[in-house]
Amino acid sequence: MIEDNKTVKITINNRVIEADANETVFQAAHKAGIRIPSLCYLKDTNETAACRLCVAEVDVNGRPMRGLPATCVLKVEEGMNVRTNTRAVRNAVRINLELILANHDMNCPTCVRNGTCELQALCEERGISGVRFEGAKRVVTIDALSPSIVRDTSKCILCGRCVSTCNKVQGLGVLAFTNRGFDTEVGPAFGYSMRDVNCVYCGQCIEACPVAALHERRHIDNVWDALDDPDKVVVVQTAPAVRASLGEEFGYPIGTPVTGKMTAALRHIGFDYVFDTNFSADLTISEEANELLHRLRTGGVLPMITSCSPGWIRFCEMYHPDFLPNLSTCKSPQNMMGAIIKSYFAQVKNIDPKKIVVVSCMPCIAKKSEIDREEMEVDDIRDVDFSITTRELGDMIKEAGIDFDTLEDSLP
């Protein structure tokens, strides 16, 4: 390991740059504002040079390196000269992109990542207008059995980002490269479905995926059906995180709060009532506080751990069942709100609970699996009927033809 404070001077595209001696060329270029394309790189998580798009021509003190090395795994050296915009590099990147596309489902207009796909963006940037390579394609596996995650191997580019994230970040190892050679695909071992393995549905694999090989199970059509049914009263609740992330779907800077516009959009879509999940979060806190006091007074299991996150619940159930007695018995804010709407709210408004459809908009795909849990119903009435993500809500707003920018703020 090189000393942390040691630096070296390298040249990238005729610019002299002082870089940390422990950095890769890719990292040094990024810090200097020089963009090098990549589809597989995730800092400290997936640095495998799998996509071969970050290649460059390199020489060190006048001695050329063999071929076109991948900059994401190439450590900087004193006297290194890097060129990322030569004819050879441009041709290599274009060829590698076309080779990826040759075994990729290119039905982009109907893809859930259309417009946000990293592969699509790179192809547009590099002027890819056709694919010169034709041949056999891998057998496609579409695993849609999980309540939260859909796995589509026709979109997979074998970058390994989801595999590394599941292993190194989450520490679970649910995903791996299976089969060999041309038949290689990413998925659970032995051909199991995502439904049948110890996946906690945290969604980090979806976040890491540059394409749509992994995406959330979508409930948009179910919600539209409910909204179009005159016999249903459709109620929506939104989690606090949604108001801070929904704006990104419409070009707002990351973290921009759009609470008022979001609420107005929900009403324009056709929801009969709009609730803030913050309310049931307060109820959850109160209930958990009462439960903690009860445990303290009666000698119950301590410490008591919150049960607000369904991903955390699944993690405990599958990996640390010894912690199950420590979990609070309270429902999460999502399901507590659904239960309140279909009981107290229904009574106040004199509405038959069976006519109420509760839709939750949540930042976490584990919420989709939570609403299907056996215990989340009373008298055959589910607490929450459908759970959609921020991305799904954004798609619904666009599908409804709503001009998000011009909406006047509204309160839930």
VEXDRENBA-334363 format. One record per atom (N, C-alpha, C): x, y, z. Coordinates in pm, whole numbers, padded with zeros to 5 digits, always signed. Example, Ala and Ser with C-alpha at 12.3 -4.5 7.8 and 13.67 -1.06 7.14 Angstrom:
+01319-00569+00780 +01230-00450+00780 +01320-00330+00780 +01285-00225+00708 +01367-00106+00714 +01290+00003+00787 
% end
This chain:
+00085-00119+00000 +00000+00000+00000 +00089+00125+00000 +00060+00216-00093 +00136+00340-00103 +00089+00435+00006 +00180+00518+00054 +00146+00615+00159 +00025+00697+00116 -00063+00721+00215 -00189+00789+00185 -00167+00930+00132 -00062+00997+00178 -00043+01137+00140 +00048+01154+00018 +00092+01045-00043 +00181+01056-00158 +00099+01086-00283 +00151+01177-00367 +00085+01210-00492 +00181+01190-00608 +00125+01171-00726 +00204+01157-00847 +00145+01249-00954 +00228+01285-01050 +00182+01368-01160 +00162+01282-01284 +00042+01291-01340 +00012+01219-01463 -00047+01318-01564 -00050+01278-01686 -00108+01361-01792 -00226+01287-01853 -00342+01354-01855 -00460+01297-01919 -00507+01395-02025 -00507+01349-02147 -00549+01434-02260 -00478+01569-02260 -00347+01563-02241 -00258+01681-02243 -00276+01773-02123 -00346+01728-02021 -00360+01805-01897 -00279+01738-01788 -00192+01815-01723 -00112+01762-01613 -00198+01763-01487 -00207+01647-01423 -00294+01631-01306 -00213+01571-01191 -00235+01623-01073 -00173+01566-00953 -00274+01473-00889 -00238+01345-00881 -00333+01245-00832 -00279+01173-00710 -00370+01126-00626 -00333+01042-00513 -00273+00913-00566 -00162+00873-00510 -00091+00754-00561 -00172+00626-00547 -00275+00626-00462 -00359+00507-00445 -00477+00504-00540 -00495+00609-00618 -00612+00618-00706 -00589+00543-00836 -00700+00512-00901 -00693+00460-01037 -00698+00578-01135 -00664+00552-01259 -00672+00655-01362 -00816+00705-01375 -00911+00614-01366 -01053+00649-01376 -01091+00749-01267 -01049+00723-01144 -01082+00813-01033 -01014+00948-01048 -00887+00947-01089 -00814+01073-01107 -00878+01157-01217 -00919+01092-01325 -00983+01164-01435 -01116+01225-01389 -01193+01147-01314 -01322+01196-01265 -01304+01319-01177 -01205+01316-01089 -01179+01431-01001 -01140+01554-01081 -01074+01532-01194 -01028+01643-01276 -01134+01690-01375 -01251+01631-01370 -01359+01670-01459 -01348+01611-01598 -01271+01504-01611 -01257+01435-01740 -01342+01308-01733 -01443+01301-01816 -01537+01189-01809 -01488+01072-01892 -01482+00956-01830 -01450+00832-01899 -01573+00742-01887 -01623+00685-01998 -01746+00606-01991 -01727+00475-01915 -01833+00430-01852 -01831+00301-01783 -01974+00258-01755 -01995+00127-01753 -02125+00072-01714 -02113-00022-01595 -01992-00063-01560 -01977-00162-01453 -01918-00103-01326 -01861+00015-01332 -01785+00069-01219 -01876+00121-01108 -01850+00077-00984 -01907+00136-00863 -01793+00147-00763 -01761+00267-00722 -01646+00291-00637 -01649+00204-00512 -01538+00137-00486 -01518+00051-00368 -01614-00069-00364 -01694-00086-00466 -01791-00195-00468 -01771-00287-00586 -01767-00230-00705 -01750-00312-00826 -01649-00245-00917 -01526-00290-00908 -01417-00237-00990 -01353-00356-01062 -01422-00404-01167 -01384-00530-01230 -01349-00518-01377 -01366-00400-01436 -01337-00378-01578 -01417-00472-01668 -01539-00507-01627 -01620-00603-01702 -01674-00547-01833 -01709-00419-01835 -01775-00364-01954 -01676-00323-02062 -01550-00299-02026 -01444-00261-02121 -01476-00133-02196 -01546-00042-02132 -01577+00086-02194 -01485+00198-02146 -01412+00174-02038 -01328+00280-01980 -01184+00269-02028 -01164+00214-02146 -01029+00190-02196 -00962+00321-02241 -00830+00317-02249 -00753+00434-02292 -00619+00389-02348 -00557+00477-02423 -00418+00455-02465 -00328+00513-02356 -00231+00435-02311 -00148+00475-02197 -00001+00443-02224 +00083+00538-02187 +00226+00508-02183 +00283+00564-02053 +00390+00505-02004 +00454+00549-01880 +00599+00584-01914 +00630+00713-01899 +00764+00762-01933 +00804+00719-02073 +00708+00728-02164 +00735+00698-02304 +00720+00553-02343 +00701+00463-02247 +00685+00321-02278 +00536+00288-02288 +00489+00255-02407 +00345+00228-02423 +00303+00099-02353 +00186+00103-02291 +00128-00016-02231 +00060-00098-02340 +00057-00227-02321 +00002-00318-02421 -00148-00298-02433 -00196-00292-02557 -00339-00285-02581 -00400-00157-02527 -00527-00165-02491 -00600-00052-02433 -00643-00092-02292 -00566-00056-02190 -00602-00098-02053 -00728-00030-02003 -00798-00099-01914 -00918-00044-01851 -00876+00049-01738 -00917+00172-01744 -00871+00273-01648 -00929+00255-01508 -01039+00178-01496 -01101+00163-01363 -01020+00073-01271 -00926-00005-01328 -00842-00092-01246 -00694-00061-01266 -00664+00049-01333 -00527+00087-01362 -00479+00194-01265 -00385+00158-01179 -00333+00254-01081 -00247+00360-01151 -00255+00481-01099 -00174+00590-01155 -00026+00566-01123 +00060+00615-01212 +00204+00608-01192 +00266+00741-01231 +00376+00775-01167 +00450+00896-01203 +00492+00884-01350 +00468+00992-01424 +00507+00995-01564 +00408+00929-01658 +00292+00892-01608 +00192+00826-01692 +00125+00926-01785 +00106+00887-01909 +00039+00971-02009 -00082+00894-02061 -00199+00948-02039 -00325+00881-02071 -00399+00959-02180 -00449+00887-02279 -00526+00950-02386 -00659+00875-02400 -00768+00947-02376 -00901+00884-02376 -00983+00920-02500 -00928+01002-02589 -01006+01049-02703 -00931+01032-02834 -00868+00916-02851 -00802+00885-02977 -00893+00801-03064 -00857+00788-03191 -00939+00708-03282 -00951+00564-03232 -00839+00508-03185 -00841+00369-03137 -00934+00352-03018 -00933+00449-02926 -01019+00442-02807 -01165+00458-02847 -01193+00555-02931 -01332+00577-02973 -01388+00454-03043 -01308+00394-03131 -01353+00275-03201 -01376+00158-03106 -01287+00143-03009 -01301+00033-02912 -01428+00049-02830 -01456+00171-02786 -01577+00196-02706 -01701+00167-02789 -01701+00212-02913 -01818+00188-03001 -01838+00039-03025 -01729-00033-03053 -01740-00177-03077 -01792-00249-02952 -01740-00213-02836 -01783-00278-02712 -01930-00248-02682 -01974-00127-02711 -02115-00094-02692 -02201-00176-02787 -02159-00191-02912 -02236-00270-03008 -02239-00417-02969 -02129-00467-02914 -02127-00607-02869 -02224-00628-02753 -02232-00531-02664 -02330-00539-02554 -02471-00539-02611 -02497-00450-02706 -02630-00440-02765 -02668-00565-02844 -02568-00634-02899 -02595-00752-02981 -02663-00863-02902 -02648-00861-02771 -02711-00963-02687 -02805-00897-02585 -02867-00787-02628 -02951-00708-02538 -03087-00684-02602 -03192-00689-02521 -03326-00658-02568 -03333-00506-02593 -03341-00469-02721 -03337-00326-02754 -03476-00267-02777 -03578-00325-02715 -03712-00270-02725 -03726-00155-02624 -03647-00051-02646 -03632+00057-02547 -03761+00135-02518 -03846+00165-02617 -03965+00247-02587 -04057+00188-02481 -04058+00054-02466 -04147-00008-02368 -04075-00047-02240 -03948-00008-02229 -03868-00045-02112 -03893+00052-01996 -03897+00001-01874 -03922+00086-01757 -03808+00185-01733 -03690+00159-01792 -03577+00251-01775 -03558+00342-01897 -03652+00343-01988 -03641+00429-02105 -03626+00574-02060 -03516+00636-02100 -03490+00774-02060 -03399+00787-01940 -03384+00678-01863 -03294+00682-01746 -03193+00568-01752 -03187+00498-01864 -03097+00384-01881 -02956+00432-01912 -02858+00382-01839 -02720+00424-01860 -02666+00374-01993 -02706+00254-02034 -02664+00202-02163 -02722+00285-02276 -02847+00317-02267 -02914+00400-02367 -02846+00536-02379 -02814+00595-02265 -02750+00727-02264 -02612+00723-02329 -02535+00617-02299 -02401+00605-02358 -02408+00584-02509 -02505+00504-02554 -02520+00480-02697 -02555+00610-02770 -02640+00691-02708 -02674+00819-02768 -02552+00911-02770 -02480+00913-02660 -02361+00997-02649 -02255+00961-02752 -02241+00830-02777 -02136+00782-02867 -02184+00765-03011 -02307+00805-03039 -02358+00803-03175 -02382+00666-03232 -02422+00571-03146 -02451+00435-03193 -02587+00435-03263 -02587+00413-03394 -02711+00415-03471 -02751+00279-03523 -02665+00178-03501 -02695+00043-03546 -02598-00055-03485 -02628-00182-03498 -02543-00289-03444 -02496-00376-03559 -02365-00385-03578 -02308-00461-03689 -02300-00610-03662 -02321-00650-03537 -02297-00790-03501 -02430-00862-03480 -02446-00973-03549 -02567-01055-03535 -02527-01197-03497 -02615-01264-03425 -02585-01401-03386 -02683-01448-03280 -02648-01556-03215 -02736-01614-03112 -02747-01523-02991 -02856-01535-02921 -02877-01460-02797 -02901-01558-02684 -02868-01514-02563 -02890-01599-02446 -03038-01631-02429 -03066-01747-02371 -03203-01781-02336 -03251-01685-02228 -03368-01628-02247 -03418-01524-02158 -03491-01585-02038 -03461-01533-01921 -03533-01569-01798 -03600-01444-01744 -03731-01448-01729 -03804-01338-01666 -03867-01392-01538 -03813-01349-01426 -03860-01394-01295 -03948-01285-01234 -04078-01304-01242 -04173-01205-01191 -04256-01262-01075 -04202-01361-01005 -04278-01425-00897 -04269-01350-00765 -04162-01274-00746 -04144-01198-00623 -04246-01085-00614 -04293-01052-00493 -04386-00940-00480 -04320-00805-00498 -04185-00801-00502 -04115-00674-00504 -04024-00653-00625 -03955-00758-00670 -03850-00744-00771 -03880-00830-00893 -03859-00772-01010 -03866-00846-01136 -03724-00856-01193 -03684-00977-01231 -03551-01000-01290 -03569-01040-01436 -03508-00964-01526 -03523-00984-01670 -03385-00997-01732 -03343-01119-01765 -03208-01141-01815 -03190-01089-01958 -03299-01059-02029 -03285-01006-02165 -03226-00866-02163 -03232-00800-02047 -03177-00665-02035 -03040-00665-01968 -03000-00779-01911 -02878-00783-01830 -02754-00770-01919 -02658-00687-01874 -02532-00669-01948 -02414-00733-01874 -02443-00810-01768 -02342-00884-01692 -02233-00792-01636 -02273-00673-01594 -02176-00578-01538 -02131-00619-01398 -02216-00690-01324 -02181-00736-01190 -02209-00638-01080 -02267-00523-01111 -02290-00423-01007 -02388-00472-00901 -02493-00540-00944 -02591-00592-00847 -02530-00702-00761 -02447-00788-00822 -02384-00897-00749 -02293-00842-00640 -02210-00743-00675 -02118-00685-00578 -02192-00610-00469 -02297-00539-00506 -02375-00464-00407 -02440-00557-00306 -02501-00666-00356 -02566-00762-00267 -02465-00828-00174 -02345-00856-00226 -02242-00922-00146 -02170-00827-00052 -02116-00718-00108 -02026-00632-00032 -02097-00525+00050 -02207-00473-00001 -02278-00366+00069 -02381-00423+00166 -02465-00512+00116 -02570-00570+00200 -02525-00694+00274 -02419-00759+00226 -02366-00877+00294 -02455-00999+00286 -02535-01010+00181 -02631-01120+00171 -02589-01227+00070 -02543-01187-00046 -02501-01285-00146 -02615-01358-00212 -02729-01293-00227 -02844-01356-00292 -02819-01372-00441 -02752-01273-00503 -02727-01275-00647 -02584-01318-00675 -02568-01389-00788 -02434-01434-00828 -02437-01463-00978 -02319-01477-01037 -02310-01522-01176 -02332-01673-01178 -02427-01715-01258 -02457-01858-01270 -02431-01904-01413 -02416-02034-01431 -02382-02093-01561 -02242-02047-01603 -02205-02076-01726 -02070-02045-01772 -02073-01995-01916 -01969-01921-01954 -01951-01879-02091 -02068-01799-02145 -02111-01834-02266 -02219-01762-02332 -02349-01767-02252 -02369-01873-02175 -02494-01891-02101 -02493-01825-01964 -02389-01751-01933 -02380-01685-01802 -02497-01589-01781 -02555-01592-01663 -02656-01494-01626 -02645-01463-01478 -02707-01355-01438 -02707-01314-01298 -02840-01353-01234 -02833-01417-01120 -02955-01455-01050 -02923-01536-00926 -03022-01580-00853 -02999-01667-00738 -02944-01802-00783 -02880-01872-00693 -02822-02002-00725 -02930-02105-00761 -02890-02203-00843 -02973-02319-00878 -03104-02281-00947 -03108-02163-01009 -03226-02124-01085 -03345-02085-01000 -03324-02061-00871 -03435-02022-00785 -03489-01884-00822 -03615-01862-00791 -03676-01731-00809 -03634-01639-00694 -03640-01509-00719 -03613-01411-00612 -03714-01427-00498 -03827-01487-00529 -03929-01512-00426 -03887-01619-00328 -03805-01713-00374 -03778-01833-00297 -03641-01835-00231 -03573-01722-00227 -03441-01714-00162 -03449-01610-00051 -03340-01599+00023 -03339-01510+00139 -03310-01365+00102 -03387-01314+00006 -03377-01174-00034 -03464-01091+00060 -03411-00979+00109 -03487-00895+00201 -03560-00783+00127 -03546-00779-00006 -03613-00679-00089 -03573-00537-00052 -03444-00521-00024 -03395-00387+00011 -03394-00295-00111 -03383-00354-00232 -03384-00275-00354 -03250-00220-00398 -03144-00251-00324 -03013-00197-00361 -02963-00253-00493 -03003-00374-00529 -02964-00430-00659 -03029-00352-00772 -03153-00309-00753 -03221-00228-00853 -03153-00094-00867 -03116-00036-00754 -03047+00094-00754 -02914+00083-00827 -02845-00030-00812 -02713-00048-00873 -02721-00080-01022 -02830-00140-01066 -02843-00185-01205 -02845-00066-01301 -02757-00065-01402 -02754+00047-01497 -02863+00040-01603 -02928-00076-01614 -03031-00097-01715 -03161-00138-01645 -03237-00226-01705 -03364-00269-01644 -03366-00418-01621 -03248-00477-01599 -03242-00620-01571 -03306-00652-01437 -03305-00556-01348 -03374-00566-01220 -03458-00440-01201 -03584-00458-01174 -03669-00341-01151 -03784-00380-01059 -03850-00280-01006 -03957-00305-00910 -04078-00366-00979 -04149-00451-00906 -04277-00504-00957 -04377-00388-00957 -04438-00362-01069 -04517-00241-01084 -04666-00267-01062 -04731-00170-00995 -04873-00180-00962 -04953-00068-01026 -04895-00001-01126 -04962+00114-01186 -05097+00077-01245 -05102-00031-01322 -05229-00070-01386 -05336-00102-01283 -05296-00165-01171 -05393-00195-01065 -05450-00067-01006 -05365+00032-00989 -05411+00159-00932 -05504+00231-01029 -05469+00233-01158 -05559+00295-01256 -05695+00225-01258 -05695+00093-01248 -05822+00018-01247 -05909+00060-01129 -05844+00077-01013 -05919+00119-00894 -05973+00261-00911 -05891+00349-00967 -05935+00488-00987 -06050+00497-01087 -06055+00405-01182 -06161+00407-01284 -06289+00338-01237 -06284+00275-01120 -06402+00204-01069 -06487+00300-00986 -06608+00333-01032 -06692+00430-00960 -06739+00381-00823 -06729+00251-00799 -06774+00197-00670 -06664+00197-00564 -06544+00241-00602 -06432+00240-00508 -06398+00382-00461 -06358+00390-00335 -06303+00513-00279 -06154+00491-00265 -06077+00562-00344 -05934+00536-00353 -05858+00641-00271 -05785+00592-00173 -05711+00678-00080 -05562+00653-00099 -05483+00759-00104 -05339+00746-00120 -05268+00804+00001 -05157+00741+00038 -05069+00793+00143 -04928+00800+00085 -04853+00903+00125 -04717+00920+00073 -04618+00928+00189 -04508+00854+00173 -04402+00854+00273 -04322+00984+00265 -04260+01027+00375 -04184+01153+00376 -04076+01160+00269 -04008+01049+00240 -03897+01052+00144 -03943+01083+00003 -04068+01051-00029 -04116+01067-00166 -04117+01214-00207 -04157+01301-00116 -04165+01443-00150 -04029+01504-00179 -03923+01438-00130 -03788+01490-00151 -03719+01425-00271 -03781+01324-00329 -03718+01254-00442 -03802+01259-00569 -03931+01286-00558 -04018+01288-00675 -03974+01394-00776 -03921+01505-00728 -03880+01612-00818 -03778+01569-00921 -03695+01471-00887 -03594+01422-00981 -03658+01366-01107 -03779+01311-01095 -03849+01258-01212 -03886+01368-01310 -03883+01492-01265 -03923+01605-01350 -03811+01708-01365 -03689+01663-01342 -03573+01748-01369 -03532+01841-01258 -03590+01827-01140 -03552+01913-01027 -03422+01861-00966 -03344+01949-00904 -03220+01904-00837 -03250+01802-00729 -03155+01711-00704 -03171+01606-00604 -03205+01668-00468 -03308+01615-00404 -03346+01660-00271 -03442+01776-00267 -03486+01826-00383 -03580+01938-00385 -03716+01895-00329 -03765+01961-00223 -03897+01923-00170 -04009+01970-00263 -04098+01879-00298 -04209+01913-00389 -04342+01869-00328 -04354+01886-00197 -04472+01837-00125 -04602+01890-00184 -04608+02021-00204 -04731+02082-00253 -04768+02037-00392 -04671+02034-00483 -04698+01991-00620 -04735+01843-00624 -04669+01763-00541 -04700+01621-00535 -04845+01600-00493 -04889+01671-00390 -05026+01656-00341 -05125+01700-00447 -05096+01811-00514 -05184+01858-00620 -05192+01756-00733 -05079+01696-00768 -05077+01596-00875 -05161+01475-00838 -05152+01433-00712 -05230+01317-00668 -05380+01344-00682 -05420+01466-00651 -05563+01500-00666 -05602+01507-00813 -05514+01559-00897 -05544+01564-01040 -05554+01424-01099 -05473+01332-01049 -05479+01193-01096 -05615+01132-01067 -05675+01170-00954 -05809+01122-00923 -05827+01056-00788 -05725+01062-00704 -05741+01004-00570 -05844+01083-00491 -05931+01011-00419 -06039+01076-00344 -05987+01145-00219 -05888+01085-00154 -05830+01143-00033 -05678+01124-00036 -05607+01224+00014 -05461+01220+00017 -05414+01234+00162 -05338+01135+00210 -05288+01138+00347 -05134+01139+00348 -05081+01194+00456 -04937+01196+00478 -04901+01085+00577 -04812+00996+00538 -04774+00884+00625 -04704+00933+00752 -04663+01059+00755 -04608+01116+00879 -04705+01098+00995 -04835+01108+00965 -04936+01096+01071 -04929+00958+01137 -04926+00854+01054 -04921+00719+01111 -04783+00688+01167 -04680+00759+01121 -04548+00742+01183 -04552+00788+01328 -04626+00898+01352 -04643+00945+01490 -04721+00843+01572 -04822+00782+01510 -04898+00678+01581 -04808+00559+01614 -04722+00524+01519 -04631+00412+01542 -04538+00441+01659 -04486+00563+01661 -04398+00602+01772 -04470+00591+01906 -04595+00639+01910 -04673+00634+02034 -04698+00489+02077 -04734+00406+01979 -04761+00265+02010 -04635+00193+02057 -04523+00222+01990 -04397+00158+02031 -04354+00206+02169 -04379+00334+02200 -04347+00385+02333 -04429+00314+02439 -04559+00294+02411 -04645+00222+02506 -04598+00077+02524 -04559+00016+02412 -04512-00121+02420 -04382-00131+02500 -04294-00035+02482 -04169-00034+02557 -04195-00019+02707 -04285+00071+02742 -04320+00088+02884 -04377-00041+02941 -04462-00106+02862 -04520-00232+02908 -04412-00337+02932 -04315-00345+02840 -04206-00442+02857 -04121-00410+02980 -04098-00281+03002 -04018-00241+03118 -04090-00277+03249 -04221-00262+03249 -04298-00286+03372 -04319-00435+03397 -04324-00513+03290 -04358-00655+03305 -04240-00749+03286 -04121-00693+03266 -04004-00778+03246 -03999-00840+03108 -04050-00769+03009 -04049-00819+02872 -03909-00818+02811 -03899-00871+02690 -03770-00883+02622 -03715-00745+02587 -03590-00722+02624 -03521-00597+02594 -03384-00629+02533 -03327-00539+02454 -03387-00413+02408 -03497-00438+02307 -03589-00344+02298 -03694-00353+02198 -03646-00283+02071 -03665-00348+01958 -03619-00295+01829 -03739-00260+01744 -03731-00147+01674 -03843-00101+01592 -03879-00202+01483 -04006-00198+01445 -04055-00287+01339 -04102-00206+01219 -04052-00083+01204 -04100+00008+01099 -04058-00034+00959 -03944-00102+00947 -03892-00135+00814 -03918-00281+00780 -03993-00308+00673 -04019-00448+00635 -03893-00520+00588 -03798-00445+00530 -03672-00506+00492 -03596-00555+00613 -03598-00475+00719 -03533-00512+00845 -03602-00632+00907 -03734-00636+00898 -03810-00750+00952 -03769-00879+00881 -03763-00874+00746 -03723-00993+00669 -03580-01033+00703 -03493-00934+00722 -03354-00963+00756 -03347-01039+00888 -03424-00993+00986 -03426-01061+01116 -03483-01203+01103 -03592-01215+01030 -03657-01345+01016 -03564-01446+00949 -03488-01402+00851 -03408-01494+00772 -03266-01514+00823 -03208-01409+00880 -03067-01416+00916 -03041-01408+01067 -03133-01349+01142 -03115-01337+01287 -03247-01364+01359 -03301-01485+01345 -03429-01515+01412 -03421-01503+01564 -03297-01504+01617 -03280-01487+01761 -03323-01348+01807 -03333-01252+01712 -03376-01116+01747 -03528-01098+01739 -03600-01197+01690 -03744-01180+01670 -03819-01139+01798 -03786-01195+01914 -03856-01150+02036 -03830-01005+02071 -03720-00949+02016 -03688-00809+02045 -03766-00712+01959 -03823-00760+01848 -03893-00670+01758 -04024-00623+01818 -04054-00496+01794 -04183-00442+01835 -04295-00514+01760 -04409-00528+01824 -04524-00591+01760 -04607-00492+01679 -04568-00365+01679 -04644-00262+01607 -04629-00278+01456 -04733-00242+01384 -04724-00238+01240 -04637-00120+01197 -04592-00125+01072 -04516-00013+01017 -04611+00104+00992 -04557+00226+00976 -04644+00341+00945 -04732+00317+00822 -04677+00250+00719 -04757+00223+00598 -04882+00144+00632 -04865+00033+00702 -04980-00053+00731 -05066+00000+00843 -05006+00074+00935 -05088+00136+01039 -05181+00240+00978 -05131+00316+00882 -05217+00414+00814 -05329+00343+00740 -05296+00233+00670 -05400+00158+00600 -05506+00106+00695 -05463+00056+00809 -05558+00003+00908 -05648+00113+00963 -05589+00231+00990 -05667+00344+01041 -05769+00391+00938 -05726+00398+00811 -05816+00444+00704 -05935+00350+00690 -05910+00220+00699 -06018+00124+00676 -06098+00092+00802 -06064+00157+00911 -06142+00139+01034 -06198+00274+01081 -06116+00354+01147 -06163+00482+01203 -06211+00577+01093 -06128+00597+00991 -06166+00691+00884 -06293+00644+00814 -06302+00513+00786 -06422+00459+00721 -06547+00483+00806 -06530+00470+00937 -06643+00491+01028 -06685+00638+01029 -06585+00729+01036 -06615+00873+01039 -06685+00916+00910 -06639+00865+00798 -06694+00905+00668 -06813+00818+00624 -06845+00719+00707 -06957+00629+00678 -06937+00559+00542 -06818+00502+00525 -06784+00431+00402 -06762+00284+00436 -06815+00196+00353 -06790+00054+00370 -06641+00026+00347 -06570-00028+00445 -06426-00053+00430 -06392-00138+00308 -06486-00225+00268 -06459-00310+00152 -06458-00232+00021 -06510-00109+00026 -06510-00024-00094 -06387+00067-00099 -06308+00066+00007 -06191+00154+00013 -06070+00081-00044 -05999+00148-00132 -05871+00098-00185 -05761+00191-00135 -05667+00137-00059 -05557+00217-00006 -05433+00193-00090 -05378+00302-00140 -05254+00297-00220 -05147+00372-00141 -05031+00311-00127 -04920+00378-00060 -04811+00407-00161 -04750+00524-00150 -04636+00560-00233 -04515+00564-00142 -04424+00471-00163 -04313+00448-00071 -04179+00448-00145 -04071+00481-00075 -03940+00481-00138 -03874+00344-00141 -03935+00245-00076 -03870+00115-00055 -03955+00004-00114 -03892-00083-00197 -03969-00190-00259 -04006-00299-00161 -03942-00303-00043 -03981-00401+00058 -04124-00378+00105 -04172-00254+00088 -04310-00224+00126 -04409-00303+00042 -04369-00337-00082 -04457-00414-00168 -04479-00555-00113 -04372-00612-00058 -04386-00745+00001 -04459-00739+00134 -04442-00628+00207 -04506-00616+00338 -04659-00619+00327 -04714-00552+00226 -04860-00546+00218 -04921-00682+00187 -04837-00776+00138 -04887-00911+00107 -04874-01008+00224 -04813-00962+00334 -04794-01053+00448 -04929-01097+00504 -04933-01220+00548 -05058-01282+00592 -05125-01204+00706 -05043-01148+00795 -05098-01082+00913 -05148-00941+00888 -05129-00890+00766 -05166-00750+00738 -05309-00739+00685 -05401-00806+00751 -05542-00793+00718 -05628-00828+00838 -05749-00774+00839 -05847-00803+00943 -05981-00830+00874 -06042-00942+00906 -06171-00980+00847 -06166-00977+00694 -06057-01032+00638 -06037-01040+00493 -06025-00904+00426 -05994-00801+00504 -05973-00666+00448 -05825-00632+00465 -05754-00616+00353 -05613-00584+00359 -05591-00442+00410 -05485-00423+00488 -05453-00288+00535 -05425-00195+00417 -05336-00239+00330 -05297-00162+00211 -05314-00253+00090 -05371-00198-00016 -05400-00280-00134 -05286-00279-00235 -05228-00162-00259 -05120-00151-00357 -05013-00055-00304 -04889-00089-00331 -04777-00003-00293 -04698+00030-00419 -04678+00158-00446 -04603+00200-00563 -04479+00278-00520 -04380+00278-00606 -04256+00350-00577 -04266+00494-00626 -04165+00573-00592 -04158+00711-00640 -04155+00714-00792 -04079+00622-00851 -04071+00617-00997 -04207+00586-01058 -04282+00495-00997 -04415+00463-01049 -04509+00583-01039 -04499+00657-00928 -04583+00776-00914 -04547+00878-01022 -04417+00896-01046 -04376+00987-01152 -04431+00947-01287 -04430+00816-01314 -04483+00766-01441 -04634+00790-01451 -04704+00776-01340 -04849+00799-01342 -04880+00946-01368 -04802+01035-01309 -04823+01178-01331 -04802+01213-01478 -04697+01157-01536 -04670+01182-01679 -04779+01121-01766 -04823+01000-01732 -04926+00932-01811 -05057+01008-01807 -05083+01077-01696 -05207+01153-01682 -05200+01287-01756 -05084+01319-01814 -05071+01444-01888 -05064+01567-01801 -05015+01551-01680 -05009+01662-01584 -04877+01737-01601 -04886+01869-01615 -04766+01954-01623 -04721+01984-01480 -04626+01905-01431 -04587+01913-01291 -04536+02052-01253 -04462+02116-01343 -04402+02246-01312 -04505+02353-01283 -04619+02345-01349 -04719+02454-01336 -04822+02429-01226 -04809+02317-01155 -04907+02287-01049 -04894+02384-00932 -05007+02427-00882 -05008+02510-00761 -05005+02418-00640 -04932+02459-00537 -04917+02375-00419 -05051+02346-00353 -05061+02223-00302 -05180+02180-00229 -05135+02105-00105 -05222+02097-00005 -05188+02028+00120 -05265+01896+00128 -05202+01793+00188 -05273+01665+00205 -05385+01676+00307 
% end
